[in-house]
Amino acid sequence: MSATDVATRESLLTNFQSPAALQYRRVRQVRDAATRYVMAVGGISVIVAIVLIAFYLIYVVLPLFYPARVDKVREFAPPGGTGAASLYYAVEEQREIGLRITADGRAVFFRARDGSELVTRNLTAETTAQVVSFGAGDPAQYTFALGMSDGTAVIAKHHYSTSFVDEVRRITPDVIFPIGGAPQWIDPAHRALEKIAAQFDGDQLTVVAVTSELRLLLVNLSMEKTLFGETPEIKRTDTEIPIPGPVTHLALDVDQRELYFTDHDGFIYYYDISRKEEPRLIQRVTAVPDGVDITSLEFLSGGISLLVGDSRGEIAQWFPVRDQENNYTLDKIRSFRSQSSAIAVIRPEYYRKGFLAIDDDGTLGLYHATAGRTVKLVKIEAEGGGPMAIAPRADGMLIESGQGTLEVWDVRNRHPEVSWQSLWGKVWYESRQQPEFIWQSSSASSDFEPKFSLTPLAFGTLKAALYALLFAVPLAIMGAIYTAYFMSAGMRNIVKPSVEIMAALPSVILGFLAGLWFAPFLEKHLPSIFLLIVLLPAVVLGASWTWSRLPLHLRQRMPEGTEATLLVPIMILTLLVAVALSQPVEVMFFDGSMPLWLTRELGITFDQRNSLVVGIAIGFAVIPTIFSISEDAIFGVPKHLTTGSLALGATPWQTMVRVVLLTASPGIFSAVMIGLGRAVGETMIVVMATGNTAVMDLSIFQGFRALSANIAVEMPESEVGSTHYRVLFLAGLVLFIATFVFNTVAEVVRQRLRVKYSTL
């Protein structure tokens, strides 16, 4: 301090009311006020920022739970006139053009906004036979079949070409005949095809039909391309499948490998037709109880699940399930009982696992199969179940009402696959053997169904935090106790900053080291980890006992509070010994490979990047935080408490356990909870050091996927506004709420501990 400053200070002390003193106090008051307001604004800004983050997360997540809306926007007379009944309706992707198939064999294309006719095609121009049945293929393939009275079938596809003229989109509809316009003979005996189902994928066509004399015929046309690209050769296979009586419904899957039909007794017949010349009956199963009729049968999108509507108003989902012997059996997975009268029409969505159903009372139901959700019920004027169509994007539909008009409806149903059950419960997905918790948001398969269960992600988050705290808490708190209470001041001034500086190490570096160096090292030297668990405590206790038995004059040469430095080379040597013994122990007890031995003998799968690796890596990231806060809390215990306890005859350890730890317990608890929050929110270590597999297994040798890591990995690839995008934000909201709850509980417990032990 300069002489001028000293003189000024002495002047202020001797003359408190001098102008200089008054000026000093005014400046000090301004500084104090400014600091107070800056701190207040800063604190409030932090709170406001956190609240805004919470509101933004809620803003993005809320649309997941908006109810569906169904609104009739217009109605008009059926295009093409009312002289012939409607067999089928369809609408193209942009909802600009609709299609009506009539019972007299016409395909009428019309504008969906007003019903004006665009193009009419005569589908039966090359035959004089009458249309007696209709069958639609997979909606996304646009294929349909007309069963004729002379045993032939007309196979066609509705097609839409898009072009741009003067930057204006123009959609041109048409009907194409993939195997020629001439009807295909199905029954050479010329009997009427009273039921028909067909699928065409570009390489083969399969038609299944029931004739008027109760014969079930299967015809397959396979296009075999020649070597030099000439006209493909068509190979035909004709097969008759025996049936016990009248068939009420037919369903042929999109892959043309499975055939289902029902009878008046409520049975479903499940056939494997992968070999067209030798159809094989897999199962005959009762679908409805006695006295109940099957009234509708449709495939869900993808052609795996079968939707069965009955006269009670129930809709059941069935699909083949593989048993332990690798055999498939048709099982009833779930049912919907929201409607009260017979289900007349079921229409699946094109690309999602949703569907629409109309019953005989004119109630329209929107459902999602996998979520087990009845999305909405709407009363419409279509008693008896008029023909209907759903748009490819599931945002609109056409319904022919009971009054003979065609109604156009808008549908707003963005996220039907989201429900409490699908997010947090076990869900039985198609082609799975049982209900499971699964997160799988993408796949290379075009018929893939996203699976958005947050349960395995939450489980992985808690698993990471558990193993990290099991590793970090004992080391950090015991180190804090020794550093604050037993260590010499000089050594503390070196150790404490050294540990705290570890917190500055980027987690991506820890993740990099854990994933690319430590995980392979651990797999190669797995027995050494278990050897260290046994050897380290034994060596430390043995060294401590040996130290206590040394002559006093030798022990006094070591400054008090620095004895722990002697353990450092001993522990390093123990580590090297454990690593050196790893291979001999592995050869002697584990047939040369402990990971393989665990899998073979104990059935414990070993993943190289597992929970043990992540627990140790996150533990190193958490230790500095827990250590620093705990050490400060222990070191801050008033000296009069410790000296008083020692003066009353308590040993240092008794003082530590019964006085210091109790007084410092609020700070220690806060340190653990802050460490828990860090472990729960850790991202890069989890991304780089686990297999990122969303499995639910407590095994320390298995990997996992955490909420934070999942957000980091998948958010860049998610479509903005999609269900995947919003579910990822929901995962972030879950993390936010979990952290808030942990911190709130921690603060409540800390305050109670402070009140309880403040009187010491």
NORNOR-V160785 format. One record per backbone hydrogen bond with DSSP energy under -1.0 kcal/mol. CO is the residue of the C=O (numbers start at 0). NH is the residue of the N-H. Records with the same first field share a line. If there is no record, write none. Layout:
CO: NH, NH
This chain:
1: 5
2: 6
3: 7
4: 8
5: 9
6: 10
7: 11
8: 12
9: 13
10: 14
14: 17
17: 21
18: 22
19: 23
20: 24
21: 25
22: 26
23: 27
24: 28
25: 29
26: 30
27: 31
28: 32
29: 33
30: 34
31: 35
32: 36
33: 37
34: 38
35: 39
36: 40
37: 41
38: 42
39: 43
40: 44
41: 45
42: 46
43: 47
44: 48
45: 49
46: 50
47: 51
48: 52
49: 53
50: 54
51: 55
52: 56
53: 57
54: 58
55: 59
56: 60
57: 61
60: 63
61: 64
62: 65
68: 411
70: 409
73: 407
75: 405
77: 80
84: 102
87: 100
89: 98
91: 94
95: 111
96: 91
97: 109
98: 89
99: 107
100: 86, 87
101: 104
104: 122
105: 101
106: 120
107: 99
108: 117
109: 97
110: 114
115: 110
118: 108
120: 106
123: 126
129: 148
132: 146
134: 144
137: 140
141: 157
142: 136
143: 155
144: 134
145: 153
146: 131, 132
147: 150, 192
150: 185, 186
151: 147
152: 183
153: 145
155: 143
156: 175
158: 173
160: 171
162: 169
164: 167
167: 164
169: 162
171: 160
173: 158
175: 156
176: 179
183: 152
186: 189
191: 193, 211
194: 209
196: 207
198: 205
202: 222
203: 200
204: 220
205: 198
206: 218
207: 196
208: 216
209: 193, 194
210: 213
214: 210
215: 240
216: 208
217: 238
218: 206
219: 236
220: 204
221: 234
223: 232
225: 228
232: 223
234: 221
236: 219
238: 217
248: 261
250: 259
252: 255
256: 272
257: 252
258: 270
259: 250
260: 268
261: 247
262: 265
265: 286
266: 262
267: 284
268: 260
269: 281, 282
270: 258
271: 279
274: 277
279: 271
282: 269
284: 267
288: 291
292: 310
295: 308
297: 306
299: 302
304: 299
305: 317
306: 297
307: 315
308: 294, 295
309: 312, 342
313: 309
314: 335
315: 307
316: 332, 333
317: 305
318: 330
320: 328
322: 325
326: 322
328: 320
330: 318
333: 316
335: 314
341: 359
344: 357
346: 355
352: 368
353: 348
354: 366
355: 346
356: 364
357: 343, 344
358: 361
361: 379
362: 358
363: 377
364: 356
365: 374, 375
366: 354
367: 372
368: 371
372: 367
375: 365
377: 363
379: 381
380: 401
381: 384
386: 399
388: 397
390: 393
394: 410
395: 390
396: 408
397: 388
398: 406
400: 403
404: 400
405: 75
406: 398
407: 72, 73
408: 396
409: 70
411: 68
414: 417
418: 422
419: 423
420: 424
422: 453
426: 428, 435
428: 431
435: 426
437: 452
439: 450
444: 447
450: 439
453: 457
454: 458
455: 459
456: 460
457: 461
458: 462
459: 463
460: 464
461: 465
462: 466
463: 467
464: 468
465: 469
466: 470
467: 471
468: 472
471: 475
472: 476
473: 477
474: 478
475: 479
476: 480
477: 481
478: 482
479: 483
480: 484
481: 485, 486
487: 491
488: 492
490: 493, 494
491: 495
493: 497
494: 498
495: 499
496: 500
498: 501
499: 502
500: 503
501: 504
505: 509
506: 510
507: 511
508: 512
509: 513
510: 514
511: 515
512: 516, 517
513: 518
516: 520
517: 521
518: 522
519: 523
520: 524
525: 528
526: 530
527: 531
528: 532
529: 533
530: 534
531: 535
533: 537
534: 538
535: 539
536: 540
537: 541
538: 542
539: 543
540: 544
541: 545
542: 546
543: 547
550: 554
551: 555
554: 557
558: 561
560: 487
561: 564
562: 565
563: 566
566: 570
567: 571
568: 572
569: 573
570: 574
571: 575
572: 576
573: 577
574: 578
575: 579
576: 580
580: 584
581: 585
582: 586
583: 587
584: 588
585: 589, 591
589: 592
592: 596
593: 597
594: 598
595: 599
596: 600
597: 601, 603
607: 609
609: 613
610: 614
611: 615
612: 616
613: 617
614: 618
615: 619
616: 620
617: 621
618: 622
621: 625
622: 626
623: 627
624: 628
625: 629
626: 630
627: 631
628: 632
629: 633
630: 634
631: 635
633: 636
637: 640, 641
638: 642
639: 643
640: 644
641: 645
642: 646
643: 647
644: 649
645: 648
650: 654
651: 655
652: 656
653: 657
654: 658, 659
655: 660
658: 662
659: 663
663: 667
664: 668
665: 669
666: 670
667: 671
668: 672
669: 673
670: 674
671: 675
672: 676
673: 677
674: 678
675: 679
676: 680
682: 686
683: 687
684: 688
692: 694
698: 701
699: 611
700: 606
701: 610
705: 709
706: 710
707: 711
708: 712
709: 713
710: 714
713: 716
714: 717
718: 721
721: 725
722: 726
723: 727
724: 728
725: 729
726: 730
727: 731
728: 732
729: 733
730: 734
731: 735
732: 736
733: 737
734: 738
735: 739
736: 740
737: 741
738: 742
739: 743
740: 744
741: 745
742: 746
743: 747
744: 748
745: 749
746: 750
747: 751
748: 752
749: 753
750: 754
751: 755
752: 756
756: 759
